[in-house]
Each structure stands twice: as structure tokens, then as C-alpha cells.
Amino acid sequence: MKENITSKKSIAFAVKIINLYKILVADKKEFVLSKQLLRSGTAIGALIREAEHAESKADFLHKMNIALKEANETDYWLLLLKEGDFLNAKKYEEINNDCTELIRILASIVKTTKANLKR
């Protein structure tokens, strides 16, 4: 079985989100936005993992599309945390770059899969 780079990247990203959540709760006493971030940021990898064993190509596409939506939502929560002064610019850039990379990868997978389904 070949290595799934997307899955590996989403797991590494989820770990970063978990660690950021711990800091936001412990040091910044921020509980609402950080919880939303935790949910969406860890859901990406879970959906990618589900897609690995999809029942059909349409099911695969559906799960990857939801993963893309979760990545976009995560991007939104990160922006709010930065704008609300819970994240400094350096930390935001670091984690947002990873989020943007996942969004690009997932968007490409969704686009390619849609094109292949139409054939």
C-alpha cells in the first residue's frame, strides 16, 4: 500500500491544532474560538481517513469535499484568533501556511475526482 501524503500532512496539522488549543486554553483563557478550531482542524484528517475506505468514488468525493470545507472553516477560526489578538503574526503564519497547503491539496483532489467521475 502506498503512503498517503495527504493523510500524513493532515495528522501533523491536527497535532499542531491540538497543541495550539492547549496553549489558547491554558495561557490565553480562550475557550470558544479555540474549541471551534479544535473541532474543524482535527476533522480534516478524520475525513481524509474515512475517504481512504470510501464505498465508491462518489463517496470518496463527498468525504474529501467535506474535508475541504473543514479546512476552510479552520482557516476562518485561525484568522479570527489572529484578529482577536490571541495569536501573534508569527504563530498565525506558521500554522496558516499548513492550513493553506491542505486547502490547496484537497481542492486539487476534489477537482480531479470530479473530472474523473464525469468521464
C-alpha positions as a Python dict, from the first residue, in 0.01 Angstrom:
ca = {
    (1, 'M'): (0, 0, 0),
    (2, 'K'): (146, 335, -99),
    (3, 'E'): (197, 615, 150),
    (4, 'N'): (-82, 872, 171),
    (5, 'I'): (92, 1210, 191),
    (6, 'T'): (-237, 1395, 237),
    (7, 'S'): (-324, 1181, 537),
    (8, 'K'): (21, 1233, 690),
    (9, 'K'): (1, 1611, 643),
    (10, 'S'): (-349, 1623, 795),
    (11, 'I'): (-235, 1427, 1102),
    (12, 'A'): (66, 1655, 1152),
    (13, 'F'): (-165, 1954, 1115),
    (14, 'A'): (-413, 1810, 1367),
    (15, 'V'): (-132, 1768, 1621),
    (16, 'K'): (-36, 2134, 1573),
    (17, 'I'): (-400, 2232, 1623),
    (18, 'I'): (-423, 2025, 1941),
    (19, 'N'): (-108, 2187, 2079),
    (20, 'L'): (-233, 2534, 1985),
    (21, 'Y'): (-566, 2457, 2155),
    (22, 'K'): (-384, 2364, 2477),
    (23, 'I'): (-196, 2696, 2472),
    (24, 'L'): (-506, 2901, 2394),
    (25, 'V'): (-699, 2744, 2681),
    (26, 'A'): (-419, 2739, 2940),
    (27, 'D'): (-239, 3066, 2868),
    (28, 'K'): (-493, 3287, 2692),
    (29, 'K'): (-806, 3155, 2869),
    (30, 'E'): (-981, 3145, 2531),
    (31, 'F'): (-1243, 2869, 2523),
    (32, 'V'): (-1495, 2939, 2246),
    (33, 'L'): (-1297, 3004, 1926),
    (34, 'S'): (-1029, 2755, 2028),
    (35, 'K'): (-1288, 2478, 2066),
    (36, 'Q'): (-1423, 2552, 1718),
    (37, 'L'): (-1067, 2545, 1585),
    (38, 'L'): (-1001, 2212, 1756),
    (39, 'R'): (-1313, 2055, 1607),
    (40, 'S'): (-1261, 2169, 1249),
    (41, 'G'): (-882, 2130, 1250),
    (42, 'T'): (-894, 1769, 1364),
    (43, 'A'): (-1194, 1678, 1147),
    (44, 'I'): (-988, 1727, 831),
    (45, 'G'): (-771, 1422, 895),
    (46, 'A'): (-1063, 1213, 1016),
    (47, 'L'): (-1249, 1276, 691),
    (48, 'I'): (-942, 1201, 482),
    (49, 'R'): (-904, 875, 675),
    (50, 'E'): (-1270, 791, 608),
    (51, 'A'): (-1222, 866, 238),
    (52, 'E'): (-942, 609, 220),
    (53, 'H'): (-1207, 339, 261),
    (54, 'A'): (-1493, 504, 78),
    (55, 'E'): (-1768, 283, -59),
    (56, 'S'): (-1749, 442, -403),
    (57, 'K'): (-1580, 722, -597),
    (58, 'A'): (-1882, 942, -523),
    (59, 'D'): (-1847, 865, -151),
    (60, 'F'): (-1475, 945, -172),
    (61, 'L'): (-1553, 1277, -339),
    (62, 'H'): (-1816, 1359, -78),
    (63, 'K'): (-1579, 1295, 213),
    (64, 'M'): (-1293, 1489, 54),
    (65, 'N'): (-1529, 1778, -19),
    (66, 'I'): (-1631, 1789, 348),
    (67, 'A'): (-1261, 1775, 447),
    (68, 'L'): (-1205, 2077, 222),
    (69, 'K'): (-1493, 2260, 392),
    (70, 'E'): (-1346, 2181, 734),
    (71, 'A'): (-1007, 2313, 620),
    (72, 'N'): (-1172, 2636, 503),
    (73, 'E'): (-1353, 2665, 836),
    (74, 'T'): (-1023, 2611, 1020),
    (75, 'D'): (-870, 2891, 815),
    (76, 'Y'): (-1155, 3117, 932),
    (77, 'W'): (-1107, 3035, 1304),
    (78, 'L'): (-733, 3093, 1273),
    (79, 'L'): (-797, 3435, 1120),
    (80, 'L'): (-1040, 3527, 1399),
    (81, 'L'): (-790, 3418, 1663),
    (82, 'K'): (-522, 3634, 1498),
    (83, 'E'): (-752, 3934, 1458),
    (84, 'G'): (-869, 3893, 1817),
    (85, 'D'): (-506, 3909, 1938),
    (86, 'F'): (-499, 3551, 2063),
    (87, 'L'): (-233, 3456, 1805),
    (88, 'N'): (71, 3659, 1715),
    (89, 'A'): (156, 3711, 1348),
    (90, 'K'): (443, 3459, 1351),
    (91, 'K'): (239, 3175, 1501),
    (92, 'Y'): (-53, 3255, 1273),
    (93, 'E'): (165, 3248, 960),
    (94, 'E'): (325, 2918, 1063),
    (95, 'I'): (1, 2730, 1118),
    (96, 'N'): (-194, 2911, 846),
    (97, 'N'): (66, 2809, 587),
    (98, 'D'): (-3, 2446, 675),
    (99, 'C'): (-377, 2506, 655),
    (100, 'T'): (-344, 2676, 316),
    (101, 'E'): (-137, 2385, 187),
    (102, 'L'): (-407, 2139, 296),
    (103, 'I'): (-675, 2352, 130),
    (104, 'R'): (-480, 2353, -197),
    (105, 'I'): (-422, 1976, -186),
    (106, 'L'): (-784, 1899, -102),
    (107, 'A'): (-916, 2140, -367),
    (108, 'S'): (-698, 1968, -626),
    (109, 'I'): (-818, 1621, -519),
    (110, 'V'): (-1181, 1733, -534),
    (111, 'K'): (-1137, 1894, -876),
    (112, 'T'): (-955, 1591, -1021),
    (113, 'T'): (-1205, 1346, -875),
    (114, 'K'): (-1500, 1545, -1013),
    (115, 'A'): (-1338, 1547, -1358),
    (116, 'N'): (-1276, 1170, -1343),
    (117, 'L'): (-1635, 1099, -1237),
    (118, 'K'): (-1769, 1285, -1541),
    (119, 'R'): (-1576, 1062, -1780),
}
